[in-house]
Amino acid sequence: MLTGRDIIIVGQQPWDVEIGSNCKNIALEFSKHNRVLYVNSALDRVSLIKGSTDPKIVKRNNIIKHKESGLVQINPSMWNLYPDTIIESINWIKIHTVFKYLNRINNERFAKSILNAIQTLGFSDYILFNDNDMFRSFHLKELLKPKLTVYYSRDYMLAVDYWKRHGEKLEPKLIADSDICVANSTYLADYCREYNPHSYYVGQGCELDLFMKYTSTELPIDVQQIKGLKIGYVGALSGLRLDIELLVEIAKAKPNWSILLVGPEDEMFLKSQLHELSNVYFLGSKSPSLLPEYIHSFDICLNPQVVSQVTIGNYPRKIDEYLAMGKPVVATSTPFMEAVFSGHTYLAKTAREYIDLIEKAHKENTNDLENARKDFASTHTWENSVAEIYKAIQKHL
């Protein structure tokens, strides 16, 4: 347990973005025993120009003009900071030395706003926790002079072109310069360890009460008329992350099975052959509170991810959500899935293996297996994950 400390959190996701994130959950857990300043990313100039009528942009612009306070209290020991500064949109610049020069200026503006909030709150000997923010927060160790810096790796960002252009040079330096690194997957912990020996796997927390406490036996209205073995997936339908061809092969091989896909589609899914198959059902985006109803309606849950740099290091939170409801899960085999989930999921590499394992999972499912899955998922709490982060911090304080 870490208690009575001041912690500053910077990262990719502002507090006022509605979807959940690891960083927001970690911040709330930190705030149970420490004071926390959660810093939103600073408004960049292109976003200001393009989104001038967006209420979120209007609010940030008002704060920059000092028309309203940028410091908002979330709970008795946690505050959210909207920086009262604007930063330049520079990632399009290809010449790295020019990017570095302008990025330093952005960091200085960002740091100045944070330092003002620190002074207002009376923070001292603070810990800086950086959630994958490799550009805007690159110089914050030097500019804020924290007691300890923690770099949190939860995605392999360099697999995305936006981050790769300058991130290939900056992220390894940021990892090396941080006092410690923590990661939510063994793959990412190993990646960080290449540059910093003080890198630790801290697991992943999930908000599972909604799933574990679900008791209704009713099926959603849009599922009630669907026949056959129901095989389902919930989450964003992204062609970069999910194997569309794999789903096509399964659907064609087993026309008496129904594949239910719950979530928003990207262009690759919208244009895919899946829409031509009568046993594939796109059920659209659903409120998070409704997801247990859909998972309950599945006979088998899927995570048919593509194995790539984008996905290989990810911790798939939906696996815990499936298991929290006791559901049999068939997922793509990766080193991380084998290491963490192999005892409670069925792991496949090909469409043929998926089909065989779906049949096996359905045939051998029992109440005892369902209870074992629930028990396993219940260990993946934010309290446990943050406890591992605390251990790493205390080792180096």
C-alpha positions in Angstrom: 0.0 0.0 0.0 1.2 3.5 -0.9 -0.4 6.2 1.3 -0.3 9.9 1.9 1.6 10.6 -1.4 0.9 13.2 -4.1 0.6 11.7 -7.5 0.4 13.5 -10.9 -1.0 11.6 -13.8 -0.5 12.5 -17.5 -1.7 10.4 -20.4 -3.5 9.9 -23.6 -7.1 10.1 -22.4 -8.7 13.2 -20.9 -11.0 12.7 -18.0 -14.1 14.0 -19.8 -13.9 11.4 -22.6 -16.9 9.1 -21.7 -15.3 5.7 -22.4 -13.4 4.1 -19.6 -9.7 3.6 -19.6 -7.0 1.9 -17.6 -5.6 5.2 -16.6 -8.8 6.6 -15.2 -9.4 3.4 -13.1 -5.8 3.5 -11.8 -6.3 7.2 -10.9 -9.4 6.4 -8.9 -7.6 3.6 -7.1 -4.6 5.8 -6.3 -7.0 8.4 -4.9 -8.3 6.1 -2.2 -5.1 6.6 -0.2 -3.2 9.4 -1.9 -3.9 12.9 -3.4 -4.1 12.7 -7.2 -3.9 15.4 -9.9 -5.2 13.9 -13.2 -4.1 16.1 -16.1 -6.0 16.2 -19.4 -3.9 16.5 -22.6 -3.5 20.1 -23.6 -5.7 21.5 -26.5 -3.8 21.5 -29.8 -4.2 24.2 -32.4 -5.7 22.0 -35.1 -8.3 20.6 -32.8 -9.2 24.1 -31.8 -9.7 25.1 -35.4 -11.6 22.0 -36.5 -13.8 21.6 -33.4 -14.5 25.1 -32.5 -18.2 24.3 -31.9 -17.6 21.1 -29.9 -18.6 21.7 -26.2 -15.4 20.0 -25.0 -13.3 22.3 -27.2 -15.3 25.4 -26.2 -14.7 24.5 -22.5 -11.0 24.2 -23.0 -10.8 27.4 -25.0 -12.7 29.2 -22.2 -10.2 27.9 -19.7 -7.3 29.1 -21.8 -8.9 32.5 -21.9 -9.3 32.3 -18.1 -13.1 32.6 -18.3 -13.5 29.5 -16.1 -11.3 27.5 -13.8 -9.4 24.6 -15.2 -9.1 22.7 -11.9 -12.1 20.5 -11.1 -12.4 18.4 -8.0 -13.4 14.8 -8.8 -13.5 13.4 -5.2 -12.1 14.5 -1.8 -8.6 13.6 -2.8 -8.6 13.9 -6.6 -8.6 16.8 -9.0 -8.8 17.0 -12.8 -6.7 19.7 -14.6 -7.7 21.2 -17.9 -4.4 22.9 -18.9 -4.8 26.7 -19.6 -2.5 26.5 -22.6 -2.6 25.6 -26.2 0.1 23.4 -27.9 1.1 23.3 -31.5 0.1 20.5 -33.8 3.4 19.2 -34.9 3.3 15.5 -35.6 3.0 16.1 -39.4 6.6 17.4 -39.4 8.9 14.8 -40.9 12.3 16.4 -39.9 12.9 15.0 -36.4 15.2 17.8 -35.2 12.5 20.3 -36.0 9.9 18.2 -34.3 12.1 17.8 -31.2 12.6 21.6 -31.0 8.8 22.4 -31.2 8.0 19.4 -28.9 10.2 21.0 -26.2 8.2 24.2 -26.5 4.9 22.3 -26.2 6.3 20.5 -23.1 7.3 23.7 -21.5 3.8 25.2 -22.0 2.2 22.0 -20.7 4.5 21.9 -17.7 3.9 25.5 -16.8 0.1 24.8 -16.5 0.8 21.7 -14.3 3.2 23.6 -12.0 0.5 26.3 -11.4 -2.0 23.6 -10.4 0.6 21.9 -8.2 1.2 25.2 -6.4 -2.5 25.7 -5.9 -3.0 22.3 -4.4 0.2 22.4 -2.4 1.6 19.1 -3.9 5.1 18.2 -2.9 7.6 15.3 -3.4 5.1 14.1 -6.0 5.2 11.0 -8.2 4.7 11.5 -11.9 2.7 8.7 -13.5 2.8 8.8 -17.4 0.3 6.7 -19.3 1.9 6.2 -22.7 2.2 10.0 -23.3 5.5 9.9 -25.2 5.4 13.3 -26.9 3.6 16.0 -24.8 5.2 14.6 -21.6 8.6 13.7 -22.9 10.4 16.5 -20.9 8.2 16.5 -17.8 10.8 14.7 -15.6 13.2 17.6 -16.1 10.5 20.3 -16.0 8.5 19.2 -13.1 11.3 17.5 -11.0 9.2 14.8 -9.5 10.4 12.5 -6.7 9.9 9.5 -8.9 8.7 8.9 -12.5 6.7 6.0 -13.7 6.1 5.1 -17.3 3.0 3.0 -17.9 2.9 0.9 -21.0 -0.5 -0.6 -21.9 -0.4 -0.6 -25.7 2.4 -1.0 -28.3 1.9 2.5 -29.6 4.7 2.3 -32.2 2.6 -0.1 -34.3 0.4 2.9 -35.2 1.8 5.2 -37.9 0.9 8.4 -36.0 3.1 7.4 -33.0 5.8 5.5 -35.1 7.1 8.6 -37.0 8.8 10.2 -34.0 7.9 7.7 -31.3 10.6 5.2 -32.5 13.2 7.6 -31.4 11.4 9.2 -28.4 9.7 6.3 -26.6 12.8 4.2 -26.0 14.5 7.4 -24.5 11.5 8.1 -22.3 11.4 4.6 -21.1 15.1 4.6 -20.3 14.9 8.0 -18.5 12.0 7.0 -16.3 12.8 5.7 -12.9 10.6 2.6 -13.4 8.3 1.2 -16.0 5.1 -0.8 -15.4 3.1 -2.7 -18.0 -0.2 -4.5 -18.2 1.2 -7.4 -20.2 4.3 -9.6 -20.1 5.0 -8.7 -23.7 5.1 -4.9 -23.0 7.1 -5.5 -19.8 9.7 -7.3 -21.8 9.7 -4.5 -24.4 10.2 -1.9 -21.7 13.0 -4.0 -20.1 15.0 -3.7 -23.3 15.6 0.0 -22.4 15.0 0.0 -18.6 15.9 -2.9 -16.3 13.4 -1.6 -13.7 10.4 -2.7 -15.7 7.6 -4.7 -14.1 4.5 -6.6 -15.2 1.6 -5.4 -13.0 -1.4 -7.2 -14.5 -4.7 -5.7 -15.5 -7.7 -4.6 -13.5 -11.3 -4.8 -14.8 -14.6 -3.4 -13.6 -16.4 -6.8 -13.4 -19.3 -6.2 -10.9 -21.7 -5.4 -13.7 -20.9 -8.8 -15.3 -20.5 -11.0 -12.2 -23.7 -9.8 -10.6 -25.9 -10.3 -13.7 -28.8 -12.6 -13.0 -31.5 -12.1 -15.6 -32.4 -14.9 -17.9 -34.0 -12.7 -20.5 -32.5 -12.5 -24.0 -32.2 -9.1 -25.7 -35.0 -8.5 -28.1 -32.7 -8.4 -31.2 -31.3 -11.9 -30.2 -34.6 -13.7 -29.4 -35.3 -14.8 -33.0 -31.7 -15.8 -33.8 -31.5 -19.6 -34.1 -28.6 -22.1 -33.7 -25.5 -22.1 -31.6 -24.8 -18.5 -30.8 -21.1 -17.4 -31.0 -20.5 -13.8 -30.0 -18.1 -10.9 -29.7 -18.6 -7.6 -27.9 -16.3 -4.6 -28.6 -15.1 -2.3 -31.3 -15.2 -4.1 -34.7 -11.8 -3.0 -36.1 -10.2 -4.7 -39.1 -6.7 -3.8 -37.7 -7.4 -5.8 -34.6 -9.9 -8.5 -35.6 -9.5 -11.3 -38.2 -12.3 -10.7 -40.6 -11.3 -13.7 -42.9 -11.3 -16.0 -39.9 -14.9 -15.0 -39.1 -15.9 -15.5 -42.7 -14.3 -19.0 -42.8 -16.2 -20.0 -39.6 -19.5 -18.6 -40.8 -19.2 -20.4 -44.2 -18.0 -23.7 -42.6 -20.9 -23.7 -40.1 -24.0 -22.2 -41.7 -26.1 -23.6 -38.8 -24.2 -21.5 -36.3 -25.0 -17.8 -35.7 -22.2 -15.3 -35.3 -23.3 -12.2 -33.3 -21.1 -9.1 -33.4 -21.9 -6.3 -30.9 -20.1 -3.0 -31.4 -19.3 -0.2 -33.8 -17.8 -1.1 -37.2 -14.9 0.5 -39.0 -14.6 0.8 -42.8 -13.0 -2.6 -43.1 -15.9 -4.4 -41.4 -18.5 -2.3 -43.2 -17.1 -3.4 -46.5 -16.4 -7.0 -45.5 -18.0 -10.2 -46.9 -19.4 -10.8 -43.5 -22.4 -8.6 -44.4 -23.2 -11.0 -47.2 -23.6 -14.0 -44.9 -27.0 -14.8 -43.6 -25.7 -16.3 -40.3 -23.7 -13.3 -39.3 -25.6 -10.6 -37.3 -24.3 -7.1 -36.8 -26.2 -5.9 -33.7 -24.6 -2.4 -33.5 -23.2 -0.4 -30.6 -24.8 -0.9 -27.2 -24.6 0.9 -23.9 -21.9 -0.6 -21.6 -24.7 -1.4 -19.1 -26.4 -3.7 -21.7 -23.3 -5.7 -22.6 -23.9 -8.4 -19.9 -27.3 -9.1 -21.6 -25.6 -9.9 -24.9 -22.7 -11.9 -23.4 -25.4 -13.9 -21.4 -27.1 -14.7 -24.7 -23.9 -16.2 -26.3 -23.2 -19.9 -26.1 -19.6 -19.3 -26.9 -17.6 -16.0 -26.6 -14.9 -15.1 -29.2 -11.9 -12.9 -29.3 -10.7 -13.5 -32.9 -7.9 -11.0 -32.9 -5.3 -10.6 -35.6 -1.8 -11.3 -34.4 0.2 -8.2 -35.2 2.4 -5.6 -33.5 -0.9 -3.7 -32.8 -2.4 -6.6 -30.8 0.3 -8.9 -29.6 1.1 -7.0 -26.4 -2.5 -6.1 -25.5 -4.3 -7.3 -22.5 -7.8 -8.1 -23.8 -10.1 -6.9 -21.1 -13.1 -8.5 -22.8 -11.7 -11.9 -21.9 -12.2 -11.1 -18.2 -15.7 -9.8 -18.9 -16.6 -13.1 -20.7 -15.1 -15.2 -17.9 -16.8 -13.1 -15.2 -20.1 -14.4 -16.6 -18.8 -18.0 -16.7 -18.8 -18.2 -20.5 -16.7 -20.6 -22.5 -14.2 -18.5 -24.5 -12.4 -19.3 -27.7 -9.6 -16.8 -28.6 -6.6 -16.4 -30.8 -3.5 -17.9 -29.3 -0.7 -15.4 -28.4 2.3 -15.8 -26.0 0.4 -13.6 -23.5 -2.9 -15.5 -23.8 -1.0 -18.7 -23.3 0.8 -17.4 -20.2 -2.2 -15.8 -18.5 -5.4 -17.3 -19.8 -4.6 -20.8 -21.1 -6.1 -22.5 -18.0 -9.5 -21.0 -18.5 -9.9 -20.4 -22.3 -9.5 -22.3 -25.5 -6.8 -20.9 -27.7 -6.7 -21.4 -31.5 -4.4 -20.3 -34.4 -6.5 -21.3 -37.4 -10.1 -21.3 -38.5 -10.1 -25.1 -38.3 -8.9 -25.0 -34.7 -11.5 -22.4 -33.9 -14.3 -24.6 -35.2 -13.0 -27.7 -33.4 -12.5 -25.8 -30.1 -15.9 -24.1 -30.3 -17.5 -27.6 -30.6 -15.3 -28.9 -27.7 -16.1 -25.9 -25.5 -19.8 -26.2 -26.1 -19.8 -30.0 -25.5 -17.8 -30.1 -22.3 -19.2 -26.9 -20.5 -20.3 -27.6 -16.9 -21.4 -25.5 -13.9 -18.0 -26.3 -12.3 -16.1 -24.9 -15.2 -18.4 -21.8 -15.3 -17.7 -21.2 -11.5 -14.0 -21.7 -12.0 -14.0 -19.1 -14.8 -15.8 -16.6 -12.6 -13.4 -17.2 -9.7 -10.4 -16.6 -12.0 -11.8 -13.4 -13.4 -12.5 -12.1 -9.9 -8.8 -11.9 -9.2 -8.2 -9.3 -12.0 -9.2 -6.3 -10.0 -7.8 -2.7 -10.1 -7.0 -3.1 -6.4 -4.7 -6.0 -7.2 -3.1 -4.4 -10.3 -2.5 -1.1 -8.4 -1.0 -3.1 -5.5 1.6 -4.4 -8.0 2.3 -0.8 -9.1 2.7 0.2 -5.5 5.3 -2.6 -5.0 7.3 -1.3 -7.9 7.1 2.3 -6.7 8.1 1.5 -3.1 11.1 -0.6 -4.3 12.5 2.6 -5.9 11.4 5.4 -3.6 
